[in-house]
Amino acid sequence: MKNGKGNAFFSSILKKGETKEFDLTKETEARVNIGYSPGVELKVNGKAVDLPFDSSKQVRQVVTIQYQPAEAQ
């Protein structure tokens, strides 16, 4: 898990059943490198996010999440 500037938030392997949460409210971009996608459920703000590729065909996946705040009115 890295932000858009390449700063790492987490770099390790999660064990089965283990979860990890991150507060990224000050970030505009996050990059998640998933090494074994069949065993991962990715959520943003509590909502499940579909991975870009079928996990049975593409086990390793890199997901970039971008946040663009609404312009101030």
mmCIF file as gemmi writes it, N, C-alpha and C atoms, coordinates in Angstrom:
data_model
loop_
_atom_site.group_PDB
_atom_site.id
_atom_site.type_symbol
_atom_site.label_atom_id
_atom_site.label_alt_id
_atom_site.label_comp_id
_atom_site.label_asym_id
_atom_site.label_entity_id
_atom_site.label_seq_id
_atom_site.pdbx_PDB_ins_code
_atom_site.Cartn_x
_atom_site.Cartn_y
_atom_site.Cartn_z
_atom_site.occupancy
_atom_site.B_iso_or_equiv
_atom_site.pdbx_formal_charge
_atom_site.auth_seq_id
_atom_site.auth_asym_id
_atom_site.pdbx_PDB_model_num
ATOM 1 N N . MET Axp A 1 ? 0.858 -1.166 0 1 0 ? 1 A 1
ATOM 2 C CA . MET Axp A 1 ? 0 0 0 1 0 ? 1 A 1
ATOM 3 C C . MET Axp A 1 ? 0.898 1.221 0 1 0 ? 1 A 1
ATOM 4 N N . LYS Axp A 2 ? 0.784 2.002 -1.053 1 0 ? 2 A 1
ATOM 5 C CA . LYS Axp A 2 ? 1.551 3.243 -1.179 1 0 ? 2 A 1
ATOM 6 C C . LYS Axp A 2 ? 0.61 4.372 -1.57 1 0 ? 2 A 1
ATOM 7 N N . ASN Axp A 3 ? 1.009 5.584 -1.241 1 0 ? 3 A 1
ATOM 8 C CA . ASN Axp A 3 ? 0.225 6.729 -1.71 1 0 ? 3 A 1
ATOM 9 C C . ASN Axp A 3 ? 0.72 7.135 -3.087 1 0 ? 3 A 1
ATOM 10 N N . GLY Axp A 4 ? 0.138 8.168 -3.662 1 0 ? 4 A 1
ATOM 11 C CA . GLY Axp A 4 ? 0.5 8.614 -5.001 1 0 ? 4 A 1
ATOM 12 C C . GLY Axp A 4 ? 1.927 9.116 -5.129 1 0 ? 4 A 1
ATOM 13 N N . LYS Axp A 5 ? 2.552 9.46 -4.009 1 0 ? 5 A 1
ATOM 14 C CA . LYS Axp A 5 ? 3.934 9.933 -4.006 1 0 ? 5 A 1
ATOM 15 C C . LYS Axp A 5 ? 4.931 8.801 -3.804 1 0 ? 5 A 1
ATOM 16 N N . GLY Axp A 6 ? 4.417 7.57 -3.646 1 0 ? 6 A 1
ATOM 17 C CA . GLY Axp A 6 ? 5.287 6.411 -3.478 1 0 ? 6 A 1
ATOM 18 C C . GLY Axp A 6 ? 5.659 6.112 -2.04 1 0 ? 6 A 1
ATOM 19 N N . ASN Axp A 7 ? 5.093 6.843 -1.075 1 0 ? 7 A 1
ATOM 20 C CA . ASN Axp A 7 ? 5.367 6.579 0.333 1 0 ? 7 A 1
ATOM 21 C C . ASN Axp A 7 ? 4.582 5.356 0.786 1 0 ? 7 A 1
ATOM 22 N N . ALA Axp A 8 ? 5.264 4.393 1.401 1 0 ? 8 A 1
ATOM 23 C CA . ALA Axp A 8 ? 4.626 3.148 1.819 1 0 ? 8 A 1
ATOM 24 C C . ALA Axp A 8 ? 3.854 3.315 3.119 1 0 ? 8 A 1
ATOM 25 N N . PHE Axp A 9 ? 2.626 2.776 3.143 1 0 ? 9 A 1
ATOM 26 C CA . PHE Axp A 9 ? 1.813 2.717 4.343 1 0 ? 9 A 1
ATOM 27 C C . PHE Axp A 9 ? 1.921 1.332 4.967 1 0 ? 9 A 1
ATOM 28 N N . PHE Axp A 10 ? 2.15 0.335 4.119 1 0 ? 10 A 1
ATOM 29 C CA . PHE Axp A 10 ? 2.191 -1.055 4.581 1 0 ? 10 A 1
ATOM 30 C C . PHE Axp A 10 ? 2.917 -1.882 3.542 1 0 ? 10 A 1
ATOM 31 N N . SER Axp A 11 ? 3.786 -2.778 4.02 1 0 ? 11 A 1
ATOM 32 C CA . SER Axp A 11 ? 4.504 -3.656 3.101 1 0 ? 11 A 1
ATOM 33 C C . SER Axp A 11 ? 4.764 -4.972 3.824 1 0 ? 11 A 1
ATOM 34 N N . SER Axp A 12 ? 3.832 -5.883 3.697 1 0 ? 12 A 1
ATOM 35 C CA . SER Axp A 12 ? 3.953 -7.169 4.373 1 0 ? 12 A 1
ATOM 36 C C . SER Axp A 12 ? 2.927 -8.124 3.79 1 0 ? 12 A 1
ATOM 37 N N . ILE Axp A 13 ? 2.885 -9.319 4.332 1 0 ? 13 A 1
ATOM 38 C CA . ILE Axp A 13 ? 1.923 -10.323 3.905 1 0 ? 13 A 1
ATOM 39 C C . ILE Axp A 13 ? 0.909 -10.512 5.02 1 0 ? 13 A 1
ATOM 40 N N . LEU Axp A 14 ? -0.37 -10.465 4.672 1 0 ? 14 A 1
ATOM 41 C CA . LEU Axp A 14 ? -1.425 -10.712 5.646 1 0 ? 14 A 1
ATOM 42 C C . LEU Axp A 14 ? -1.714 -12.213 5.708 1 0 ? 14 A 1
ATOM 43 N N . LYS Axp A 15 ? -1.961 -12.697 6.903 1 0 ? 15 A 1
ATOM 44 C CA . LYS Axp A 15 ? -2.321 -14.099 7.082 1 0 ? 15 A 1
ATOM 45 C C . LYS Axp A 15 ? -3.818 -14.281 6.85 1 0 ? 15 A 1
ATOM 46 N N . LYS Axp A 16 ? -4.241 -15.504 6.586 1 0 ? 16 A 1
ATOM 47 C CA . LYS Axp A 16 ? -5.642 -15.81 6.344 1 0 ? 16 A 1
ATOM 48 C C . LYS Axp A 16 ? -6.486 -15.277 7.499 1 0 ? 16 A 1
ATOM 49 N N . GLY Axp A 17 ? -7.53 -14.524 7.166 1 0 ? 17 A 1
ATOM 50 C CA . GLY Axp A 17 ? -8.427 -13.958 8.165 1 0 ? 17 A 1
ATOM 51 C C . GLY Axp A 17 ? -7.97 -12.628 8.742 1 0 ? 17 A 1
ATOM 52 N N . GLU Axp A 18 ? -6.749 -12.233 8.463 1 0 ? 18 A 1
ATOM 53 C CA . GLU Axp A 18 ? -6.218 -10.967 8.968 1 0 ? 18 A 1
ATOM 54 C C . GLU Axp A 18 ? -6.694 -9.809 8.085 1 0 ? 18 A 1
ATOM 55 N N . THR Axp A 19 ? -6.978 -8.673 8.7 1 0 ? 19 A 1
ATOM 56 C CA . THR Axp A 19 ? -7.395 -7.493 7.948 1 0 ? 19 A 1
ATOM 57 C C . THR Axp A 19 ? -6.477 -6.331 8.285 1 0 ? 19 A 1
ATOM 58 N N . LYS Axp A 20 ? -6.513 -5.329 7.431 1 0 ? 20 A 1
ATOM 59 C CA . LYS Axp A 20 ? -5.705 -4.13 7.627 1 0 ? 20 A 1
ATOM 60 C C . LYS Axp A 20 ? -6.524 -2.94 7.148 1 0 ? 20 A 1
ATOM 61 N N . GLU Axp A 21 ? -6.541 -1.876 7.955 1 0 ? 21 A 1
ATOM 62 C CA . GLU Axp A 21 ? -7.26 -0.654 7.594 1 0 ? 21 A 1
ATOM 63 C C . GLU Axp A 21 ? -6.284 0.512 7.567 1 0 ? 21 A 1
ATOM 64 N N . PHE Axp A 22 ? -6.58 1.471 6.688 1 0 ? 22 A 1
ATOM 65 C CA . PHE Axp A 22 ? -5.73 2.647 6.54 1 0 ? 22 A 1
ATOM 66 C C . PHE Axp A 22 ? -6.588 3.897 6.488 1 0 ? 22 A 1
ATOM 67 N N . ASP Axp A 23 ? -6.128 4.95 7.129 1 0 ? 23 A 1
ATOM 68 C CA . ASP Axp A 23 ? -6.79 6.25 7.039 1 0 ? 23 A 1
ATOM 69 C C . ASP Axp A 23 ? -6.06 7.036 5.958 1 0 ? 23 A 1
ATOM 70 N N . LEU Axp A 24 ? -6.703 7.18 4.828 1 0 ? 24 A 1
ATOM 71 C CA . LEU Axp A 24 ? -6.094 7.854 3.683 1 0 ? 24 A 1
ATOM 72 C C . LEU Axp A 24 ? -6.805 9.163 3.36 1 0 ? 24 A 1
ATOM 73 N N . THR Axp A 25 ? -7.414 9.77 4.368 1 0 ? 25 A 1
ATOM 74 C CA . THR Axp A 25 ? -8.198 10.983 4.133 1 0 ? 25 A 1
ATOM 75 C C . THR Axp A 25 ? -7.364 12.142 3.615 1 0 ? 25 A 1
ATOM 76 N N . LYS Axp A 26 ? -6.071 12.126 3.851 1 0 ? 26 A 1
ATOM 77 C CA . LYS Axp A 26 ? -5.207 13.218 3.382 1 0 ? 26 A 1
ATOM 78 C C . LYS Axp A 26 ? -4.542 12.898 2.041 1 0 ? 26 A 1
ATOM 79 N N . GLU Axp A 27 ? -4.908 11.778 1.461 1 0 ? 27 A 1
ATOM 80 C CA . GLU Axp A 27 ? -4.297 11.339 0.21 1 0 ? 27 A 1
ATOM 81 C C . GLU Axp A 27 ? -5.253 11.52 -0.968 1 0 ? 27 A 1
ATOM 82 N N . THR Axp A 28 ? -4.693 11.697 -2.148 1 0 ? 28 A 1
ATOM 83 C CA . THR Axp A 28 ? -5.504 11.774 -3.365 1 0 ? 28 A 1
ATOM 84 C C . THR Axp A 28 ? -5.385 10.496 -4.193 1 0 ? 28 A 1
ATOM 85 N N . GLU Axp A 29 ? -4.389 9.658 -3.842 1 0 ? 29 A 1
ATOM 86 C CA . GLU Axp A 29 ? -4.186 8.421 -4.585 1 0 ? 29 A 1
ATOM 87 C C . GLU Axp A 29 ? -3.55 7.378 -3.68 1 0 ? 29 A 1
ATOM 88 N N . ALA Axp A 30 ? -3.965 6.126 -3.87 1 0 ? 30 A 1
ATOM 89 C CA . ALA Axp A 30 ? -3.368 4.998 -3.157 1 0 ? 30 A 1
ATOM 90 C C . ALA Axp A 30 ? -3.185 3.861 -4.147 1 0 ? 30 A 1
ATOM 91 N N . ARG Axp A 31 ? -2.079 3.14 -3.999 1 0 ? 31 A 1
ATOM 92 C CA . ARG Axp A 31 ? -1.797 2.005 -4.88 1 0 ? 31 A 1
ATOM 93 C C . ARG Axp A 31 ? -1.674 0.751 -4.024 1 0 ? 31 A 1
ATOM 94 N N . VAL Axp A 32 ? -2.472 -0.244 -4.347 1 0 ? 32 A 1
ATOM 95 C CA . VAL Axp A 32 ? -2.48 -1.497 -3.602 1 0 ? 32 A 1
ATOM 96 C C . VAL Axp A 32 ? -1.916 -2.599 -4.502 1 0 ? 32 A 1
ATOM 97 N N . ASN Axp A 33 ? -0.856 -3.236 -4.049 1 0 ? 33 A 1
ATOM 98 C CA . ASN Axp A 33 ? -0.227 -4.329 -4.786 1 0 ? 33 A 1
ATOM 99 C C . ASN Axp A 33 ? -0.7 -5.627 -4.136 1 0 ? 33 A 1
ATOM 100 N N . ILE Axp A 34 ? -1.544 -6.374 -4.838 1 0 ? 34 A 1
ATOM 101 C CA . ILE Axp A 34 ? -2.116 -7.605 -4.318 1 0 ? 34 A 1
ATOM 102 C C . ILE Axp A 34 ? -1.375 -8.788 -4.925 1 0 ? 34 A 1
ATOM 103 N N . GLY Axp A 35 ? -0.753 -9.585 -4.077 1 0 ? 35 A 1
ATOM 104 C CA . GLY Axp A 35 ? 0.042 -10.714 -4.558 1 0 ? 35 A 1
ATOM 105 C C . GLY Axp A 35 ? -0.769 -11.97 -4.812 1 0 ? 35 A 1
ATOM 106 N N . TYR Axp A 36 ? -1.876 -12.141 -4.102 1 0 ? 36 A 1
ATOM 107 C CA . TYR Axp A 36 ? -2.729 -13.33 -4.276 1 0 ? 36 A 1
ATOM 108 C C . TYR Axp A 36 ? -4.18 -12.871 -4.245 1 0 ? 36 A 1
ATOM 109 N N . SER Axp A 37 ? -4.667 -12.42 -5.378 1 0 ? 37 A 1
ATOM 110 C CA . SER Axp A 37 ? -6.002 -11.816 -5.445 1 0 ? 37 A 1
ATOM 111 C C . SER Axp A 37 ? -7.165 -12.751 -5.099 1 0 ? 37 A 1
ATOM 112 N N . PRO Axp A 38 ? -7.073 -14.084 -5.301 1 0 ? 38 A 1
ATOM 113 C CA . PRO Axp A 38 ? -8.205 -14.924 -4.904 1 0 ? 38 A 1
ATOM 114 C C . PRO Axp A 38 ? -8.481 -14.875 -3.392 1 0 ? 38 A 1
ATOM 115 N N . GLY Axp A 39 ? -7.498 -14.498 -2.595 1 0 ? 39 A 1
ATOM 116 C CA . GLY Axp A 39 ? -7.668 -14.461 -1.151 1 0 ? 39 A 1
ATOM 117 C C . GLY Axp A 39 ? -7.895 -13.072 -0.593 1 0 ? 39 A 1
ATOM 118 N N . VAL Axp A 40 ? -8.224 -12.1 -1.451 1 0 ? 40 A 1
ATOM 119 C CA . VAL Axp A 40 ? -8.338 -10.71 -1.007 1 0 ? 40 A 1
ATOM 120 C C . VAL Axp A 40 ? -9.73 -10.16 -1.256 1 0 ? 40 A 1
ATOM 121 N N . GLU Axp A 41 ? -10.215 -9.409 -0.281 1 0 ? 41 A 1
ATOM 122 C CA . GLU Axp A 41 ? -11.424 -8.606 -0.469 1 0 ? 41 A 1
ATOM 123 C C . GLU Axp A 41 ? -11.006 -7.167 -0.199 1 0 ? 41 A 1
ATOM 124 N N . LEU Axp A 42 ? -11.047 -6.344 -1.221 1 0 ? 42 A 1
ATOM 125 C CA . LEU Axp A 42 ? -10.633 -4.947 -1.128 1 0 ? 42 A 1
ATOM 126 C C . LEU Axp A 42 ? -11.869 -4.083 -0.919 1 0 ? 42 A 1
ATOM 127 N N . LYS Axp A 43 ? -11.817 -3.226 0.113 1 0 ? 43 A 1
ATOM 128 C CA . LYS Axp A 43 ? -12.935 -2.324 0.396 1 0 ? 43 A 1
ATOM 129 C C . LYS Axp A 43 ? -12.422 -0.895 0.505 1 0 ? 43 A 1
ATOM 130 N N . VAL Axp A 44 ? -13.235 0.041 0.036 1 0 ? 44 A 1
ATOM 131 C CA . VAL Axp A 44 ? -12.959 1.463 0.182 1 0 ? 44 A 1
ATOM 132 C C . VAL Axp A 44 ? -14.183 2.073 0.857 1 0 ? 44 A 1
ATOM 133 N N . ASN Axp A 45 ? -13.946 2.717 1.984 1 0 ? 45 A 1
ATOM 134 C CA . ASN Axp A 45 ? -15.04 3.291 2.779 1 0 ? 45 A 1
ATOM 135 C C . ASN Axp A 45 ? -16.118 2.258 3.086 1 0 ? 45 A 1
ATOM 136 N N . GLY Axp A 46 ? -15.692 1.032 3.368 1 0 ? 46 A 1
ATOM 137 C CA . GLY Axp A 46 ? -16.612 -0.035 3.745 1 0 ? 46 A 1
ATOM 138 C C . GLY Axp A 46 ? -17.316 -0.716 2.598 1 0 ? 46 A 1
ATOM 139 N N . LYS Axp A 47 ? -17.075 -0.272 1.37 1 0 ? 47 A 1
ATOM 140 C CA . LYS Axp A 47 ? -17.73 -0.862 0.199 1 0 ? 47 A 1
ATOM 141 C C . LYS Axp A 47 ? -16.739 -1.708 -0.593 1 0 ? 47 A 1
ATOM 142 N N . ALA Axp A 48 ? -17.167 -2.903 -0.971 1 0 ? 48 A 1
ATOM 143 C CA . ALA Axp A 48 ? -16.307 -3.801 -1.741 1 0 ? 48 A 1
ATOM 144 C C . ALA Axp A 48 ? -15.971 -3.188 -3.098 1 0 ? 48 A 1
ATOM 145 N N . VAL Axp A 49 ? -14.732 -3.375 -3.516 1 0 ? 49 A 1
ATOM 146 C CA . VAL Axp A 49 ? -14.246 -2.872 -4.797 1 0 ? 49 A 1
ATOM 147 C C . VAL Axp A 49 ? -13.912 -4.071 -5.675 1 0 ? 49 A 1
ATOM 148 N N . ASP Axp A 50 ? -14.454 -4.1 -6.887 1 0 ? 50 A 1
ATOM 149 C CA . ASP Axp A 50 ? -14.13 -5.169 -7.826 1 0 ? 50 A 1
ATOM 150 C C . ASP Axp A 50 ? -12.689 -5.002 -8.299 1 0 ? 50 A 1
ATOM 151 N N . LEU Axp A 51 ? -11.964 -6.1 -8.332 1 0 ? 51 A 1
ATOM 152 C CA . LEU Axp A 51 ? -10.609 -6.057 -8.865 1 0 ? 51 A 1
ATOM 153 C C . LEU Axp A 51 ? -10.678 -5.963 -10.386 1 0 ? 51 A 1
ATOM 154 N N . PRO Axp A 52 ? -9.676 -5.34 -11.007 1 0 ? 52 A 1
ATOM 155 C CA . PRO Axp A 52 ? -9.749 -5.104 -12.453 1 0 ? 52 A 1
ATOM 156 C C . PRO Axp A 52 ? -9.695 -6.368 -13.313 1 0 ? 52 A 1
ATOM 157 N N . PHE Axp A 53 ? -9.092 -7.447 -12.795 1 0 ? 53 A 1
ATOM 158 C CA . PHE Axp A 53 ? -8.951 -8.665 -13.59 1 0 ? 53 A 1
ATOM 159 C C . PHE Axp A 53 ? -9.558 -9.851 -12.85 1 0 ? 53 A 1
ATOM 160 N N . ASP Axp A 54 ? -9.987 -10.84 -13.587 1 0 ? 54 A 1
ATOM 161 C CA . ASP Axp A 54 ? -10.507 -12.077 -13.018 1 0 ? 54 A 1
ATOM 162 C C . ASP Axp A 54 ? -9.393 -12.736 -12.204 1 0 ? 54 A 1
ATOM 163 N N . SER Axp A 55 ? -9.653 -13.005 -10.926 1 0 ? 55 A 1
ATOM 164 C CA . SER Axp A 55 ? -8.639 -13.56 -10.029 1 0 ? 55 A 1
ATOM 165 C C . SER Axp A 55 ? -8.146 -14.937 -10.455 1 0 ? 55 A 1
ATOM 166 N N . SER Axp A 56 ? -8.955 -15.679 -11.212 1 0 ? 56 A 1
ATOM 167 C CA . SER Axp A 56 ? -8.516 -16.996 -11.664 1 0 ? 56 A 1
ATOM 168 C C . SER Axp A 56 ? -7.549 -16.896 -12.841 1 0 ? 56 A 1
ATOM 169 N N . LYS Axp A 57 ? -7.517 -15.739 -13.488 1 0 ? 57 A 1
ATOM 170 C CA . LYS Axp A 57 ? -6.634 -15.556 -14.637 1 0 ? 57 A 1
ATOM 171 C C . LYS Axp A 57 ? -5.451 -14.639 -14.339 1 0 ? 57 A 1
ATOM 172 N N . GLN Axp A 58 ? -5.609 -13.744 -13.385 1 0 ? 58 A 1
ATOM 173 C CA . GLN Axp A 58 ? -4.577 -12.765 -13.044 1 0 ? 58 A 1
ATOM 174 C C . GLN Axp A 58 ? -4.469 -12.737 -11.515 1 0 ? 58 A 1
ATOM 175 N N . VAL Axp A 59 ? -3.56 -13.533 -10.971 1 0 ? 59 A 1
ATOM 176 C CA . VAL Axp A 59 ? -3.453 -13.657 -9.52 1 0 ? 59 A 1
ATOM 177 C C . VAL Axp A 59 ? -2.875 -12.387 -8.903 1 0 ? 59 A 1
ATOM 178 N N . ARG Axp A 60 ? -1.784 -11.881 -9.433 1 0 ? 60 A 1
ATOM 179 C CA . ARG Axp A 60 ? -1.187 -10.639 -8.919 1 0 ? 60 A 1
ATOM 180 C C . ARG Axp A 60 ? -1.853 -9.459 -9.61 1 0 ? 60 A 1
ATOM 181 N N . GLN Axp A 61 ? -2.295 -8.496 -8.807 1 0 ? 61 A 1
ATOM 182 C CA . GLN Axp A 61 ? -2.954 -7.325 -9.365 1 0 ? 61 A 1
ATOM 183 C C . GLN Axp A 61 ? -2.5 -6.074 -8.622 1 0 ? 61 A 1
ATOM 184 N N . VAL Axp A 62 ? -2.421 -4.991 -9.348 1 0 ? 62 A 1
ATOM 185 C CA . VAL Axp A 62 ? -2.11 -3.689 -8.761 1 0 ? 62 A 1
ATOM 186 C C . VAL Axp A 62 ? -3.314 -2.793 -9.009 1 0 ? 62 A 1
ATOM 187 N N . VAL Axp A 63 ? -3.87 -2.253 -7.922 1 0 ? 63 A 1
ATOM 188 C CA . VAL Axp A 63 ? -5.065 -1.426 -8.009 1 0 ? 63 A 1
ATOM 189 C C . VAL Axp A 63 ? -4.706 -0.008 -7.583 1 0 ? 63 A 1
ATOM 190 N N . THR Axp A 64 ? -5.038 0.968 -8.414 1 0 ? 64 A 1
ATOM 191 C CA . THR Axp A 64 ? -4.825 2.368 -8.069 1 0 ? 64 A 1
ATOM 192 C C . THR Axp A 64 ? -6.178 2.996 -7.784 1 0 ? 64 A 1
ATOM 193 N N . ILE Axp A 65 ? -6.274 3.601 -6.601 1 0 ? 65 A 1
ATOM 194 C CA . ILE Axp A 65 ? -7.506 4.259 -6.172 1 0 ? 65 A 1
ATOM 195 C C . ILE Axp A 65 ? -7.237 5.753 -6.152 1 0 ? 65 A 1
ATOM 196 N N . GLN Axp A 66 ? -8.046 6.514 -6.888 1 0 ? 66 A 1
ATOM 197 C CA . GLN Axp A 66 ? -7.863 7.963 -6.945 1 0 ? 66 A 1
ATOM 198 C C . GLN Axp A 66 ? -9.069 8.662 -6.343 1 0 ? 66 A 1
ATOM 199 N N . TYR Axp A 67 ? -8.781 9.702 -5.573 1 0 ? 67 A 1
ATOM 200 C CA . TYR Axp A 67 ? -9.831 10.492 -4.948 1 0 ? 67 A 1
ATOM 201 C C . TYR Axp A 67 ? -9.71 11.92 -5.461 1 0 ? 67 A 1
ATOM 202 N N . GLN Axp A 68 ? -10.812 12.419 -5.991 1 0 ? 68 A 1
ATOM 203 C CA . GLN Axp A 68 ? -10.846 13.799 -6.475 1 0 ? 68 A 1
ATOM 204 C C . GLN Axp A 68 ? -11.951 14.522 -5.724 1 0 ? 68 A 1
ATOM 205 N N . PRO Axp A 69 ? -11.57 15.359 -4.751 1 0 ? 69 A 1
ATOM 206 C CA . PRO Axp A 69 ? -12.587 16.087 -3.985 1 0 ? 69 A 1
ATOM 207 C C . PRO Axp A 69 ? -13.391 17.03 -4.859 1 0 ? 69 A 1
ATOM 208 N N . ALA Axp A 70 ? -14.644 17.216 -4.49 1 0 ? 70 A 1
ATOM 209 C CA . ALA Axp A 70 ? -15.509 18.154 -5.227 1 0 ? 70 A 1
ATOM 210 C C . ALA Axp A 70 ? -14.943 19.557 -5.059 1 0 ? 70 A 1
ATOM 211 N N . GLU Axp A 71 ? -15.05 20.35 -6.077 1 0 ? 71 A 1
ATOM 212 C CA . GLU Axp A 71 ? -14.548 21.721 -6.003 1 0 ? 71 A 1
ATOM 213 C C . GLU Axp A 71 ? -15.406 22.527 -5.04 1 0 ? 71 A 1
ATOM 214 N N . ALA Axp A 72 ? -14.746 23.395 -4.283 1 0 ? 72 A 1
ATOM 215 C CA . ALA Axp A 72 ? -15.47 24.245 -3.334 1 0 ? 72 A 1
ATOM 216 C C . ALA Axp A 72 ? -16.395 25.181 -4.1 1 0 ? 72 A 1
ATOM 217 N N . GLN Axp A 73 ? -17.586 25.391 -3.572 1 0 ? 73 A 1
ATOM 218 C CA . GLN Axp A 73 ? -18.537 26.233 -4.273 1 0 ? 73 A 1
ATOM 219 C C . GLN Axp A 73 ? -18.597 27.595 -3.654 1 0 ? 73 A 1
